[in-house]
């Protein structure tokens, strides 16, 4: 992709997702994700109705009249976007690939965080950490994140969510809002997630295509595993083949829901042909 085409794509995503974050998600994001706590701001004279527990006894004694401490929410937060860029994300049977939806959702979240003057970081992962962009503020930083989501080419096509979560906890020492965007067609991340969710505010966003849920009866078909590159002949006319695939897929979906809910993390599933706007808004409102 040449520079001109890349900039055009970045601009297109910026216009669409910025409008969403400005008019739809900004306030919801603010009310959903709170600051780290309350921090001291100033003292002022006591007014009727003030909490007596906030009286500053030192200042009160000095001026011989009651003064109270005023606190305000420590608003600044850090958002970490973790995007799966393994081979299975480059799949789609309708209007968009899964990785394109991941990019749009990540951009919308990033602009919502930017509105609140929060820092935003990015981890692109496969079965290894492909790219880490440390959290920073500002529009130019968000545009860089979008640029990388669009054009980055991973070295590996496989997936390891557990490895990515471990890396995130090593680089993020303070509590962060973490969004993991993936199709979650993988295993073995449940225990790591449980540990990570104790420290960070984690949400898993599962992006999927309706054609992944079951294999249609098309007879003998040559298929390629997007993550291993392996070519195989699959008899889709076999009921047991279709049944076993559906069983495997359902197990991965159940594992996703079970792992995130039991660890106290948030869950959100979005099909590529559905409105992620409604899904995100509903999730923010339920949490807020």
C-alpha positions in Angstrom: 0.0 0.0 0.0 1.5 3.3 -1.0 1.6 6.4 1.3 -1.2 8.2 -0.6 -3.6 5.2 -0.3 -2.7 4.6 3.3 -3.4 8.3 4.2 -6.7 8.1 2.4 -7.7 5.0 4.4 -6.5 6.6 7.7 -8.5 9.7 7.0 -11.7 7.7 6.1 -11.5 5.8 9.3 -10.7 9.0 11.3 -13.8 10.8 9.9 -16.1 7.8 10.6 -14.9 6.9 14.1 -14.2 10.4 15.3 -17.8 11.3 14.6 -19.0 8.3 16.6 -16.7 9.1 19.5 -17.7 12.8 19.5 -21.4 12.3 19.3 -22.1 8.9 20.7 -19.4 7.5 22.9 -17.6 10.4 24.6 -20.0 10.8 27.5 -20.7 7.1 27.8 -16.9 6.3 28.0 -16.4 9.0 30.7 -19.2 7.7 32.9 -18.3 4.0 32.3 -14.6 4.2 33.1 -13.9 6.1 36.3 -10.6 7.6 37.4 -8.2 6.0 39.8 -9.8 7.6 42.8 -10.2 11.0 44.5 -7.4 13.4 44.9 -7.2 16.5 47.2 -7.9 19.8 45.4 -8.3 22.6 48.0 -9.9 23.7 51.3 -12.9 26.0 51.7 -15.2 27.2 54.4 -17.7 24.7 55.7 -21.2 25.0 54.2 -24.4 23.5 55.4 -24.7 19.9 54.2 -21.0 19.2 53.9 -19.7 15.9 55.2 -18.2 16.5 58.6 -15.6 13.7 57.9 -14.0 16.1 55.4 -13.3 18.9 57.9 -9.7 19.9 57.9 -9.0 20.3 61.7 -5.6 22.0 61.3 -7.0 24.8 59.1 -10.2 25.0 61.3 -8.1 25.5 64.5 -5.9 28.1 62.7 -8.9 30.3 61.6 -11.2 29.4 64.4 -14.0 28.4 62.0 -14.7 25.2 60.2 -13.0 24.4 56.8 -13.4 21.3 54.7 -11.2 19.5 52.2 -12.4 19.4 48.7 -11.6 16.4 46.5 -12.0 15.8 42.8 -11.9 12.7 40.7 -8.4 11.8 39.4 -9.6 11.5 35.9 -6.6 10.6 33.8 -6.6 7.0 32.7 -4.6 4.8 30.4 -6.3 2.7 27.7 -4.5 -0.3 26.2 -5.8 -1.7 22.9 -4.7 -5.3 22.2 -5.5 -6.3 18.6 -5.1 -9.8 17.3 -3.5 -9.7 13.8 -3.1 -13.4 13.3 -4.2 -15.1 10.0 -7.8 -15.9 11.1 -8.5 -12.1 11.3 -8.1 -11.7 7.6 -11.4 -13.5 6.9 -14.8 -12.2 5.9 -17.7 -13.3 3.7 -19.8 -10.1 3.7 -18.7 -6.5 3.3 -15.7 -6.4 5.6 -12.9 -8.6 7.0 -12.7 -9.2 10.8 -9.5 -7.1 11.0 -11.2 -4.1 9.4 -13.9 -4.2 12.1 -11.2 -4.5 14.7 -9.5 -1.4 13.3 -12.8 0.6 13.4 -13.7 -0.4 16.9 -10.1 0.3 18.2 -10.2 3.7 16.5 -13.5 4.6 18.0 -12.3 3.6 21.5 -9.1 5.5 21.0 -10.9 8.8 20.0 -13.3 8.4 22.9 -10.3 8.1 25.3 -8.6 11.1 23.6 -11.7 13.2 24.3 -11.1 12.5 28.0 -7.4 13.4 27.8 -6.5 9.8 28.5 -3.4 8.0 27.3 -3.8 5.3 24.6 -1.4 2.4 23.9 -1.4 -0.4 21.4 -0.3 -4.0 21.3 -0.5 -5.9 18.0 -0.1 -9.7 18.6 -0.2 -13.1 16.9 1.5 -15.9 18.8 4.2 -13.3 19.5 4.2 -9.5 20.2 4.3 -8.0 16.8 4.3 -4.3 17.9 4.0 -2.3 21.1 3.3 1.4 21.0 3.6 2.9 24.6 0.6 4.9 25.9 0.6 8.6 24.9 -1.9 11.4 24.5 -3.0 13.4 21.4 -4.5 13.2 18.0 -1.2 12.5 16.1 -0.6 9.5 18.4 -4.1 8.1 17.8 -3.6 8.5 14.0 -0.4 6.5 14.3 -2.3 3.7 16.0 -4.8 3.7 13.2 -2.1 3.7 10.6 -0.4 0.6 12.2 -3.7 -1.2 12.5 -4.3 -0.7 8.8 -0.9 -1.5 7.3 1.1 -3.6 9.8 2.1 -7.0 8.3 2.6 -9.7 11.0 5.5 -12.1 11.0 3.4 -15.0 12.3 -0.2 -16.1 11.4 -0.7 -18.0 14.6 -2.4 -16.9 17.9 -1.4 -16.8 21.5 -3.7 -14.6 23.7 -2.1 -15.8 26.9 1.4 -14.6 25.8 0.0 -11.2 24.8 -1.7 -10.7 28.2 1.5 -11.6 30.0 3.4 -9.1 28.0 0.8 -6.4 28.7 1.0 -6.9 32.4 4.8 -6.6 32.3 4.8 -3.3 30.5 1.7 -1.8 32.3 2.6 -1.4 35.9 -0.4 0.8 36.8 -4.1 -0.1 36.3 -5.3 0.3 32.7 -8.5 -0.1 30.7 -7.7 -3.0 28.5 -9.6 -4.0 25.3 -8.7 -7.4 23.8 -10.0 -7.5 20.2 -9.9 -11.0 18.6 -12.0 -13.8 17.2 -10.9 -15.9 20.2 -10.7 -19.1 18.1 -7.9 -20.3 20.3 -7.4 -21.9 23.7 -5.3 -21.7 26.9 -5.7 -18.1 28.0 -8.2 -18.6 30.9 -5.7 -18.7 33.8 -3.6 -15.8 32.6 -6.7 -13.7 32.1 -7.8 -14.4 35.7 -4.6 -12.9 37.0 -4.6 -9.9 34.6 -8.2 -9.0 35.4 -7.4 -8.6 39.1 -5.2 -5.7 38.3 -6.7 -4.2 35.1 -10.2 -3.3 33.8 -10.4 -5.9 31.0 -13.0 -6.3 28.2 -12.9 -8.9 25.5 -14.4 -8.0 22.2 -15.0 -11.0 20.0 -15.3 -10.3 16.3 -16.7 -13.1 14.2 -18.3 -13.9 10.8 -21.6 -15.8 10.5 -19.9 -18.3 8.0 -17.5 -19.4 10.8 -20.3 -20.8 12.9 -20.9 -23.8 10.7 -19.6 -25.4 7.5 -22.2 -25.6 4.7 -22.7 -28.8 2.7 -20.6 -28.2 -0.4 -19.2 -31.7 -1.0 -15.4 -32.2 -1.2 -13.7 -28.9 -0.7 -10.0 -27.9 -0.5 -9.5 -25.6 2.5 -6.5 -23.8 3.9 -5.9 -23.1 7.6 -5.2 -19.4 7.8 -2.9 -19.7 10.8 -0.8 -22.8 9.7 -1.1 -22.5 6.0 -2.0 -26.2 5.8 -4.1 -27.3 2.8 -6.5 -30.1 3.3 -9.4 -31.8 1.5 -12.6 -31.6 3.6 -15.7 -33.6 3.0 -18.3 -31.0 3.9 -21.0 -33.5 2.8 -20.2 -35.5 5.9 -22.6 -34.8 8.8 -20.0 -35.8 11.4 -17.4 -33.4 9.8 -19.9 -30.5 10.0 -21.0 -31.6 13.5 -17.5 -31.8 14.8 -16.6 -28.4 13.4 -19.7 -26.8 14.9 -18.9 -28.4 18.3 -15.3 -27.1 18.2 -16.5 -23.6 17.3 -19.1 -23.6 20.0 -16.5 -24.7 22.6 -14.3 -21.7 21.7 -17.2 -19.3 22.0 -18.2 -20.8 25.4 -14.6 -20.7 26.6 -14.4 -17.0 25.7 -17.6 -16.1 27.6 -16.7 -18.4 30.5 -13.1 -17.1 30.8 -14.0 -13.4 30.8 -17.1 -13.6 32.9 -15.5 -15.8 35.6 -12.5 -13.5 35.8 -14.7 -10.4 36.3 -13.9 -9.0 32.9 -16.4 -7.6 30.4 -17.6 -9.5 27.3 -18.8 -8.2 24.0 -19.5 -10.2 20.8 -19.9 -8.5 17.4 -20.6 -10.1 14.0 -18.9 -8.3 11.1 -22.3 -7.6 9.4 -23.8 -6.1 12.6 -23.6 -2.6 14.0 -20.7 -2.4 16.4 -22.0 1.0 17.3 -25.1 -0.4 19.0 -23.1 -3.2 20.6 -20.5 -0.8 22.1 -23.2 1.7 23.3 -25.2 -1.1 24.9 -22.1 -2.4 26.7 -21.1 1.1 28.0 -24.7 1.7 29.2 -24.9 -1.6 31.0 -21.6 -0.9 32.7 -22.2 2.7 33.5 
